[in-house]
Every structure is written in C-alpha cells, then in structure tokens.
C-alpha cells in the first residue's frame, strides 16, 4: 500500500482488494487504493468525495458502498457508491434508491 492507514474500509471485487479511506495517524483519508494479487502491486483509483475512517463497507452487484464513518470532526451519515467499472465514486440516485428500498440498517 502506498499510504499506511488504519481504520480502513476494505472490499473485494473481481479478485481485487480495495483499501478505502482510513486514518494515516494525522488525518482521515479519502483516497482509495487497489491491490492486484496477480501483479503484486497497488494502484490508486478515484478518491471518495469525503474523508472518512471506521466506515461500513459492502459490495452489492459489483458496486462498493461506503456507509457512515468518522471525518475527524463528526460521525457521518452519508453513503458513497464506487463503481470499479467506471472508476467513479459518488452518491448516485442508484445508491439512494437502494437505501430507500432496504434501509441503511440492513447494510
């Protein structure tokens, strides 16, 4: 990993390990790194919109959902959705409709 981090969110999609956000000992991170075991290497992909650590992370239908966490000042109640196919991190209508239909507690 290029950036040492604790309280990091992790997810696996298509055999790749995603290290999401976290805390580097000085600040919360918004960066996302991906480990490819076939090349034994890390690469950076698009960052989240918010810095956060200690968040919930889940993969549903190939998308990574990052829920809540802490930004260094307060607990967050937001959700971000990352699509590995498009390398985009955002709070989208797709994410919102998912949360409306199943409620955050079920994540």
N, C-alpha and C positions, 0 to 999 in steps of 0.2 A: 504494500500500500504506500502510495506517495506521501500521504498525510496521516500521521499517527492520530488515532481517535479512540475515545471511549464513548459509552452510552450511544452507540451507533445502531441504526436500523439495518437489518440485513434481509435480503431476499434472493431467491434463485429463480431465474427464468431462462429456459432453453440451455441449461447447463452452465450458465454464467452467474457468478456471485456478485451481487450489488451491495456495496457499503454506502449507506445513505446518512448524510448529516453526521451528528455526533458532537463531541467536545474534544478539543485538542489541548486542554489544560489552561487555555486563556480565553477562548471564545467558542460559541456554538457555531456549527458549520452548516452551510447549505450545499456544499459540494457532494458529488456522487462519483464513486469510483467503481470500476467493474473488473473483476478478476476472471481471466480466461485460463482454465487449467490446461488446455491444450498447448498454449504458448507460454504458460507460467508467468504471465505478465498482467499488470494493472494498467488501465486507461481511464481517463476522466471522460465523463459524458455531461450532458446538461445539468446544471445545478437546480436545486429546488428554488421556489420563489421565496421561501422563508428559511432563516437559520433555525435549526431545531436539534435537540438531543432527546434521548429517552422517549422516543415516539413508538407507536404501534405500527407495524408493517405487515402487509398481507398481499399475496398475489392472487388475483382473480382474473380469469380469462386473459392471461398474458400481460396484464397491467399491474403495476406496483402501486398500491395505495399506502400513503403515509398519513397516519392519523395522530393528531394531538402533539404532545411533546412539550418541551420547555425551550424558550428562546433566550434565556439568560435573565429575563425580567419577569416573565409571567408564563403560566401554563397556557398552551394553545388549544383552541377548539376547532381548528381548521383541518382540512383534508386536502392533500395534493395527490395527483394521479400522474404516474410516469408511464409512458409507452416506449418500451425498448425498440419497437419497430420504427418509430418516428424520432426518437431521442428528444422527446418533449415532455416537460414537467409542467402541469397546470391543474387548476381547479376547473374542471370542464362540466358541461351540462350532463355528460355521461356519468361522471362521478356523482354529481348532485342527484341525478335520478336514481342511481344505485343506492345512495344513502337514504333517500326518501322512501324507497320501497322496502329496505331491510333494516333500517335504523342503525346508528353507529354502535350501539351496544352489541349487536350481533357480529361485528367485526372482531 
